[in-house]
Amino acid sequence: MKIRNYTSLAALIAIVAATLVVSGYKPANAETDGNSMTAADHSASADRVPAGLETRDLVLTRVFDAPIDAVWKAWTDPQQVMRWWGPTGFTSPSCKIDFRVGGKFLFCMRAPKDFQGGQDFYTAGVYKKIVPLKLIEFTQALADKDGNRVDPATMGMPPDFPREIPSALAFKRVGNKTELTAIEYGWTVGQMRDMSEAGLSQCLDKLAAMLAKD
């Protein structure tokens, strides 16, 4: 499976750079109210990969040397997000967050100048559930500068690239540190999933570096 051009690669990075936990996933230490969507709900409600292809959730867990309030703020304060959003070499010049259930977000990621001339790429979504300092459920997808969803196919993505990813973040207090579990739900097994994991890992590295400075 080949990426058609650098624009496609950057668009891929834009959607996979976020740390995610599938909304249907219920972390053992995250409180829920019984209204969380299940994996079946996600499959039925989101634009997923073609039927018959093998899928596998991407799961990463990282412990940050920072209190849970700081890690939570890093995901909910636009000024904080702009300090670490995107993989290595990318910056975030703007971020909009309406942090409430039903609220929307729009994250911008800017490529290095020698990579498509420093082009901007956008990720947008809707918050589905918020449990303070424990769980954030949301959706995310490729978007334009106004937050309108963009069909991955128009950016050169292969047909198995998801048009929308049901997502969430699970937070756990571990003494004075914070454990964050991240899952990207339902990726088709293959190069796209592998690149998603690489982008996610780099993003977590940048987040850890930012928290270490504060």
C-alpha positions in Angstrom: 0.0 0.0 0.0 1.7 3.2 -1.2 1.2 6.8 -0.2 0.7 8.7 -3.5 2.6 11.8 -2.6 3.9 13.9 0.3 0.6 15.8 0.7 -1.1 12.4 1.4 1.6 11.6 3.9 1.1 14.9 5.8 -2.6 14.4 5.8 -2.2 11.0 7.3 0.0 12.4 10.0 -2.5 15.1 10.8 -5.2 12.6 11.6 -3.0 10.1 13.5 -1.0 12.5 15.5 -3.5 12.6 18.4 -3.5 10.2 21.2 -6.7 8.3 21.2 -8.8 5.9 23.2 -11.8 4.3 21.4 -15.1 5.6 22.8 -16.4 2.1 23.3 -13.4 1.2 25.4 -14.0 1.4 29.1 -10.7 1.7 31.0 -10.8 0.0 34.4 -10.1 3.2 36.2 -12.3 5.5 34.2 -15.8 6.2 35.5 -18.7 6.0 33.1 -22.4 6.6 33.4 -23.6 3.7 31.2 -24.1 5.9 28.2 -20.8 5.3 26.4 -21.1 4.0 22.9 -20.0 0.4 22.3 -17.7 -0.9 19.6 -20.8 -2.0 17.7 -22.3 1.5 18.0 -19.1 2.9 16.5 -19.0 0.5 13.7 -22.6 1.3 12.8 -22.3 5.1 13.2 -18.9 5.9 11.7 -17.6 5.7 8.2 -15.2 2.7 8.6 -13.0 0.6 6.5 -14.4 -1.7 3.7 -16.1 -4.9 4.9 -14.1 -8.1 5.1 -10.7 -6.5 5.9 -8.9 -7.4 9.1 -9.0 -4.6 11.7 -7.0 -4.1 14.9 -7.2 -1.4 17.5 -4.1 0.5 18.2 -3.3 0.7 21.9 -0.6 2.8 23.6 -0.1 3.6 27.3 2.3 6.2 28.6 3.1 7.4 32.1 3.9 11.1 32.2 6.0 12.7 35.0 3.3 15.3 35.7 0.1 15.6 37.8 -3.1 14.6 36.2 -4.4 18.2 36.2 -1.5 19.2 33.9 -2.0 16.3 31.5 -5.7 17.0 31.3 -5.1 20.7 30.6 -2.6 19.8 27.9 -5.6 18.3 26.0 -8.3 20.9 26.9 -6.5 24.3 26.8 -5.8 25.5 23.2 -2.6 27.3 24.2 -1.3 24.0 25.7 -2.3 21.9 22.7 -0.4 24.3 20.4 2.8 23.6 22.2 2.9 19.9 21.3 0.3 19.0 18.7 1.8 17.1 15.7 4.7 14.7 15.2 8.4 15.6 15.2 9.2 18.6 13.2 5.6 19.9 12.9 4.1 22.9 14.8 0.6 24.0 15.7 -0.1 27.6 14.8 -3.8 27.6 15.9 -6.3 25.5 17.9 -10.0 26.0 18.7 -11.7 24.1 21.5 -15.3 24.2 22.7 -14.8 21.8 25.6 -18.3 20.5 26.4 -20.4 17.6 25.3 -21.5 18.4 21.8 -18.7 21.0 21.5 -16.3 21.0 18.6 -12.6 21.3 18.2 -10.3 22.2 15.3 -6.6 21.6 15.6 -4.1 22.9 13.0 -0.8 21.4 12.3 1.9 23.0 10.1 4.5 21.0 8.2 8.2 22.1 8.1 9.0 24.6 5.4 10.9 22.0 3.4 7.9 19.7 3.6 5.2 20.9 1.1 6.3 24.5 1.8 5.0 24.4 5.4 1.5 23.5 4.5 -1.2 23.5 7.2 -3.4 20.5 7.9 -6.5 20.3 10.1 -8.2 17.8 12.3 -11.7 18.4 13.6 -14.2 16.5 15.7 -17.0 16.6 18.4 -16.8 15.8 22.1 -19.1 13.0 23.0 -18.5 12.5 26.7 -16.4 14.2 29.4 -15.7 12.7 32.8 -13.4 15.3 34.5 -9.8 14.1 35.0 -10.8 10.6 33.8 -12.2 10.3 30.3 -12.7 12.3 27.2 -14.7 10.7 24.3 -14.8 12.4 20.9 -14.7 11.8 17.1 -12.0 13.1 14.8 -11.5 13.4 11.0 -9.5 15.2 8.4 -10.9 18.7 7.9 -10.5 22.0 6.1 -9.6 25.3 7.8 -13.3 25.9 8.7 -13.7 22.5 10.4 -15.6 20.8 7.6 -14.8 17.1 7.2 -12.7 16.2 4.2 -13.0 12.9 2.4 -9.6 11.1 2.7 -9.9 9.9 -0.9 -9.7 13.4 -2.1 -6.3 13.7 -0.5 -4.9 10.6 -2.0 -5.6 8.2 0.8 -6.3 4.5 0.2 -9.9 3.2 0.5 -9.2 1.6 3.9 -8.3 5.0 5.5 -11.2 5.8 7.9 -13.3 8.9 7.3 -14.0 9.3 10.9 -12.3 7.8 14.0 -14.4 7.4 17.3 -11.9 8.3 20.0 -11.2 9.1 23.6 -8.5 9.6 26.2 -8.4 7.8 29.5 -6.5 9.4 32.4 -5.3 7.6 35.6 -3.6 9.2 38.6 -0.4 7.3 39.6 1.0 9.0 42.6 2.3 12.4 41.4 2.4 11.0 37.8 -0.3 10.4 35.2 -1.0 7.3 33.1 -2.7 8.0 29.7 -4.1 5.1 27.7 -4.6 5.7 24.0 -6.4 3.6 21.5 -7.2 4.3 17.8 -10.2 2.1 17.0 -10.7 -0.2 14.1 -7.6 0.5 11.9 -7.2 -1.9 9.0 -4.1 -4.0 9.5 -1.3 -2.7 7.3 0.8 0.3 6.5 -1.8 2.9 7.5 -2.1 1.5 11.0 1.7 1.2 11.3 2.2 4.9 10.4 -0.6 5.8 12.7 1.2 4.2 15.6 4.5 6.0 14.7 2.8 9.4 14.5 1.0 8.7 17.8 4.2 7.7 19.6 6.0 10.9 18.3 3.1 13.0 19.5 3.3 11.5 23.0 7.1 12.2 23.1 6.5 15.9 22.4 3.8 16.0 25.0 6.1 14.4 27.6 8.8 16.9 26.7 6.4 19.8 27.2 5.2 18.6 30.5 8.8 18.1 31.7 9.5 21.8 31.1 6.6 23.1 33.1 
